[in-house]
Amino acid sequence: MKNRFWVILGMLITQLLYLQAQEKPEDSGSGILAQHYFQDRLLLLFADNAGKAKLEKQIQALNARPTDLMLRRLLIYVITPQGITYPSGEQHSAEESRQLCEELSLQLNGFTLLLIDLNGQESLRSNTPIPAEKLFLHIDSTPLRRSEMLDSILQEMGGE
């Protein structure tokens, strides 16, 4: 009886978090951020020539963990002064790169990593590469990801 109570309570809390997160705020951003609102987490990697080595190190660490990226619905965008490289490999203009930097109040110098959670909020900012495991642990500690993991457990328990 006690276990059932906790399962039902967990389901109710999860549903409440989901409904609250679905309410898109008026200022959720435009362009890239709006496209992925409550669908994907975004890892925005900004680098100019001075930050190129750090950028390559970060990309290499993440490319070695494709399953972890997929499980966390994490898409990687690379932003340079020359433009934006989308996860599909599609290249976009330097003007779009400049606009995104302006929208995020970011100076494109050196290397900057921004993690944007499902709700469009910045979850992490760093000027140094972050080991993949540390990044995934950070994502897994966020309320939205914890809610996703709880949903998955409850579905497995319920056989859905």
Order of alpha helices (4+ residues) and beta strands (2+ residues): alpha-alpha-beta-alpha-alpha-beta-beta-beta-alpha-beta-beta-alpha-alpha
